[in-house]
């Protein structure tokens, strides 16, 4: 997969993970309803030597769960990839479709990331897009291993409160020690954690998150990682 240069045998990702019974059962159900969808734990995207990690929530039903690539195929992707492209952090502003079906997004469309990497707090699609706290904790070992394996990591952008808390857990910090707030910056374990409202279509449609608000977060992240 373009942009994902790490082997899937490393401990940050398990394509055959069945640790959460509820999520595994839900994936089987969705696969029966949508046979063309990937319906697997979604691997991270981007180079391991990136100084910036973007932590999302979980795959969307008709987005990453279908395409097998983070933020690809749903309403959140265009704002995220478009913002990254505008700031020189992505090769393309959006994926290339063969048609309107999420599973036909091209894996060779050139959408590679520069100096940033995308992962999720939970790698499997949760019912109603809401993972249980126990599922976040179970999946957190993968996020912790990924953070530890990134040698040049300096900044993490957390998209939403669940991702914020998951990053703190991965860094062995209590969530109460750093309160989530859009645009807030925290120094944790030598890293800069920047919070943003999630770029979901709901947040965009309600005006909770606007493109300028979202871009401002990534402009700050871009300043922190510099040009080196």
C-alpha positions as CSV (number, residue, x, y, z in Angstrom):
1,X,0.0,0.0,0.0
2,X,1.5,3.4,-1.0
3,X,2.9,5.3,2.0
4,X,2.8,2.4,4.4
5,X,6.4,1.3,4.4
6,X,6.4,-0.9,7.5
7,X,5.9,-4.6,7.5
8,X,2.6,-5.8,9.0
9,X,4.4,-8.3,11.2
10,X,5.5,-5.6,13.6
11,X,3.6,-5.3,16.9
12,X,1.9,-2.1,16.0
13,X,-0.5,-3.9,13.7
14,X,-2.1,-7.4,13.5
15,X,-4.3,-8.0,10.4
16,X,-5.8,-11.1,12.0
17,X,-6.6,-9.5,15.4
18,X,-9.6,-11.0,17.2
19,X,-9.0,-9.6,20.6
20,X,-12.3,-7.8,20.9
21,X,-15.2,-10.3,20.5
22,X,-17.8,-7.5,19.8
23,X,-15.7,-5.9,17.1
24,X,-14.8,-9.2,15.4
25,X,-18.4,-10.3,15.3
26,X,-19.5,-6.9,13.9
27,X,-16.9,-7.2,11.1
28,X,-18.2,-10.6,10.2
29,X,-21.7,-9.2,10.0
30,X,-20.7,-6.2,7.9
31,X,-18.6,-8.5,5.6
32,X,-21.8,-10.6,5.0
33,X,-23.7,-7.4,4.1
34,X,-20.9,-5.9,2.0
35,X,-18.8,-8.7,0.6
36,X,-16.6,-6.2,-1.4
37,X,-15.5,-4.3,1.8
38,X,-12.2,-5.0,3.4
39,X,-13.7,-5.5,6.9
40,X,-10.3,-6.0,8.5
41,X,-8.2,-4.1,11.1
42,X,-7.0,-1.0,9.1
43,X,-3.3,-0.6,9.0
44,X,-1.6,2.8,9.6
45,X,-0.5,4.9,6.6
46,X,2.7,6.8,6.2
47,X,6.4,6.6,6.7
48,X,7.8,5.3,10.1
49,X,10.5,8.1,10.2
50,X,7.8,10.8,10.1
51,X,8.0,13.5,12.8
52,X,4.2,13.9,12.9
53,X,1.6,11.2,13.8
54,X,-2.1,11.8,13.3
55,X,-4.3,9.8,15.7
56,X,-7.9,9.2,14.6
57,X,-10.7,7.4,16.2
58,X,-11.6,4.2,14.3
59,X,-12.4,3.2,10.7
60,X,-15.8,4.3,9.3
61,X,-18.3,1.8,7.9
62,X,-18.2,3.0,4.3
63,X,-14.8,4.6,4.6
64,X,-11.6,2.9,5.8
65,X,-13.5,-0.3,6.7
66,X,-14.4,-0.6,3.0
67,X,-11.2,0.7,1.4
68,X,-8.6,-0.6,3.9
69,X,-6.9,2.8,4.1
70,X,-7.3,5.4,6.9
71,X,-9.7,8.2,6.2
72,X,-10.3,6.9,2.6
73,X,-13.9,6.8,1.3
74,X,-15.7,8.8,4.0
75,X,-16.6,12.4,4.6
76,X,-13.7,13.1,6.9
77,X,-11.0,12.2,4.3
78,X,-11.3,15.2,2.0
79,X,-10.8,17.7,4.7
80,X,-7.8,15.8,6.3
81,X,-6.0,14.9,3.0
82,X,-6.8,18.3,1.5
83,X,-5.3,20.1,4.5
84,X,-2.2,17.9,4.5
85,X,-1.8,18.5,0.7
86,X,-2.1,22.2,1.2
87,X,0.7,22.1,3.8
88,X,3.0,19.9,1.8
89,X,2.4,16.8,3.9
90,X,0.6,14.7,1.2
91,X,1.2,13.9,-2.5
92,X,-2.5,14.3,-3.4
93,X,-5.5,16.2,-1.9
94,X,-7.8,13.1,-2.1
95,X,-8.0,9.5,-3.2
96,X,-8.7,8.5,-6.8
97,X,-11.9,6.5,-7.4
98,X,-12.6,4.1,-10.2
99,X,-16.3,4.6,-9.5
100,X,-18.5,5.7,-6.5
101,X,-18.0,2.4,-4.5
102,X,-15.7,2.8,-1.5
103,X,-14.0,-0.6,-2.2
104,X,-12.8,0.6,-5.6
105,X,-10.6,3.3,-4.4
106,X,-7.2,2.7,-6.0
107,X,-4.3,1.6,-3.9
108,X,-1.9,2.9,-6.4
109,X,-3.4,6.4,-6.7
110,X,-0.3,8.1,-5.5
111,X,-1.8,9.3,-2.2
112,X,1.3,9.1,-0.1
113,X,2.1,11.0,3.0
114,X,5.2,13.2,3.5
115,X,6.7,13.5,7.0
116,X,3.5,12.4,8.6
117,X,1.7,9.2,9.5
118,X,-1.9,8.3,10.2
119,X,-3.1,5.8,12.7
120,X,-6.3,5.1,14.8
121,X,-7.0,4.6,18.4
122,X,-9.0,1.5,17.4
123,X,-8.1,-0.4,14.3
124,X,-11.5,-2.1,13.7
125,X,-14.8,-0.7,12.8
126,X,-17.0,-0.3,15.9
127,X,-20.8,-0.4,15.9
128,X,-22.3,3.2,15.6
129,X,-18.7,4.5,15.3
130,X,-18.4,4.2,19.1
131,X,-15.7,1.8,20.5
132,X,-16.2,0.7,24.1
133,X,-13.6,1.9,26.6
134,X,-12.4,-1.7,27.0
135,X,-11.8,-1.9,23.2
136,X,-9.8,1.3,23.2
137,X,-7.7,-0.1,26.0
138,X,-7.2,-3.5,24.3
139,X,-6.1,-1.8,21.0
140,X,-3.9,0.7,22.8
141,X,-0.9,-1.7,22.8
142,X,-0.7,-1.3,19.1
143,X,-0.7,2.5,19.3
144,X,1.9,2.4,22.0
145,X,4.1,0.1,20.0
146,X,3.7,2.4,16.9
147,X,4.7,5.5,18.8
148,X,7.7,3.8,20.3
149,X,8.8,2.6,16.9
150,X,8.8,6.1,15.3
151,X,12.4,7.3,15.8
152,X,11.9,10.9,14.7
153,X,8.4,11.5,16.2
154,X,8.0,15.0,17.6
155,X,4.3,15.9,17.3
156,X,1.0,14.0,17.6
157,X,-2.3,15.5,16.5
158,X,-5.2,13.8,18.2
159,X,-8.5,14.0,16.3
160,X,-11.1,14.0,19.0
161,X,-11.3,13.2,22.7
162,X,-11.1,9.4,22.3
163,X,-7.9,9.7,20.3
164,X,-6.5,12.3,22.8
165,X,-7.1,9.9,25.7
166,X,-5.7,6.9,23.7
167,X,-2.5,8.8,23.0
168,X,-2.1,9.7,26.7
169,X,-2.7,6.0,27.7
170,X,-0.1,4.9,25.1
171,X,2.3,7.4,26.7
172,X,1.4,6.2,30.2
173,X,-0.2,9.4,31.2
174,X,-3.6,9.8,33.0
175,X,-6.2,11.4,30.8
176,X,-7.1,13.8,33.6
177,X,-3.5,15.2,33.5
178,X,-4.1,16.8,30.1
179,X,-7.6,18.1,29.3
180,X,-8.8,17.8,25.7
181,X,-9.7,21.1,24.0
182,X,-9.6,22.0,20.3
183,X,-6.3,23.7,19.6
184,X,-4.8,22.9,23.0
185,X,-1.1,21.9,23.1
186,X,0.4,19.6,25.7
187,X,4.0,18.4,26.3
188,X,3.9,14.7,27.1
189,X,6.9,12.4,27.4
190,X,9.0,14.8,25.4
191,X,6.4,15.0,22.6
192,X,4.0,17.8,21.6
193,X,0.3,16.7,21.6
194,X,-2.1,19.0,19.8
195,X,-5.8,18.5,20.0
196,X,-8.4,19.0,17.3
197,X,-12.1,18.2,17.0
198,X,-12.5,15.2,14.7
199,X,-12.9,16.1,11.1
200,X,-16.1,14.0,10.8
201,X,-18.7,15.0,8.4
202,X,-21.0,15.6,11.4
203,X,-18.6,18.1,12.9
204,X,-18.2,19.8,9.6
205,X,-21.9,20.0,8.8
206,X,-22.8,21.4,12.3
207,X,-20.0,24.0,12.1
208,X,-18.3,22.6,15.2
209,X,-15.2,22.3,13.0
210,X,-14.5,24.6,10.1
211,X,-11.7,24.2,7.5
212,X,-9.8,27.2,8.9
213,X,-10.0,25.8,12.4
214,X,-8.6,22.5,11.2
215,X,-5.9,24.0,9.1
216,X,-4.7,26.1,12.0
217,X,-4.1,23.0,14.1
218,X,-1.9,21.5,11.3
219,X,-0.2,24.8,10.7
220,X,0.9,24.6,14.4
221,X,2.0,21.0,13.9
222,X,3.9,22.0,10.8
223,X,5.7,24.7,12.7
224,X,6.7,22.3,15.5
225,X,8.2,19.7,13.1
226,X,10.0,22.4,11.0
227,X,11.5,21.9,7.6
228,X,14.4,19.6,8.4
